[in-house]
Amino acid sequence: MNSSLLAAFGLMLVLEGVLPLLAPRLWRETFRKLFEFSDGQLRFMGLLSMLAGLGLVLIVR
């Protein structure tokens, strides 16, 4: 399980790095817009992200 967890973490880092590598201006603008969101909006986005990740884990598993 540890190797699977490390592989998943590594894949997440690779995917997180794609946008800043290929389109740094778009990445920066996206983060600039995120600062304008309210706490509730950010929490909702976090919840959706967690549920999507959990769904993917359950599908793949």
RODO-2510 file (C-alpha; in nm, 4 decimals, decimal comma):
residues 61
     n   res          X          Y          Z
     1     m     0,0000     0,0000     0,0000
     2     n     0,2846     0,2400     0,0747
     3     s     0,4149     0,2128    -0,2811
     4     s     0,0675     0,2814    -0,4197
     5     l     0,0304     0,5852    -0,1963
     6     l     0,3681     0,7192    -0,3035
     7     a     0,2856     0,6556    -0,6687
     8     a    -0,0452     0,8414    -0,6298
     9     f     0,1308     1,1332    -0,4592
    10     g     0,3927     1,1421    -0,7349
    11     l     0,1246     1,1419    -1,0036
    12     m    -0,0560     1,4251    -0,8263
    13     l     0,2656     1,6296    -0,8261
    14     v     0,3188     1,5623    -1,1968
    15     l    -0,0357     1,6713    -1,2789
    16     e    -0,0040     1,9799    -1,0568
    17     g     0,3098     2,0811    -1,2441
    18     v     0,1699     2,0557    -1,5967
    19     l    -0,0170     2,3882    -1,6051
    20     p     0,2629     2,6040    -1,4586
    21     l     0,5059     2,4399    -1,7017
    22     l     0,2942     2,4810    -2,0139
    23     a     0,1014     2,8008    -1,9382
    24     p     0,2522     2,9972    -1,6500
    25     r     0,0552     3,3127    -1,7286
    26     l    -0,2760     3,1251    -1,7202
    27     w    -0,1713     2,9504    -1,3974
    28     r    -0,0853     3,2835    -1,2335
    29     e    -0,4131     3,4419    -1,3471
    30     t    -0,6108     3,1465    -1,2143
    31     f    -0,4518     3,1862    -0,8708
    32     r    -0,5140     3,5584    -0,8800
    33     k    -0,8850     3,4888    -0,9318
    34     l    -0,8880     3,2347    -0,6471
    35     f    -0,7868     3,5079    -0,4025
    36     e    -1,1129     3,6872    -0,4819
    37     f    -1,3286     3,3922    -0,3746
    38     s    -1,4988     3,3919    -0,0379
    39     d    -1,4130     3,1298     0,2246
    40     g    -1,7397     2,9492     0,1531
    41     q    -1,6631     2,9270    -0,2189
    42     l    -1,3149     2,7910    -0,1515
    43     r    -1,4536     2,5345     0,0939
    44     f    -1,7108     2,4227    -0,1631
    45     m    -1,4381     2,3836    -0,4273
    46     g    -1,2331     2,1820    -0,1771
    47     l    -1,5312     1,9603    -0,1021
    48     l    -1,5976     1,9001    -0,4712
    49     s    -1,2320     1,8210    -0,5274
    50     m    -1,2274     1,5724    -0,2405
    51     l    -1,5460     1,4028    -0,3606
    52     a    -1,4123     1,3782    -0,7162
    53     g    -1,0882     1,2259    -0,5875
    54     l    -1,2751     0,9816    -0,3666
    55     g    -1,4953     0,8848    -0,6610
    56     l    -1,1920     0,8175    -0,8764
    57     v    -1,0304     0,6084    -0,6039
    58     l    -1,3459     0,4014    -0,5649
    59     i    -1,3801     0,3509    -0,9413
    60     v    -1,0175     0,2455    -0,9859
    61     r    -1,0161     0,0286    -0,6783
***
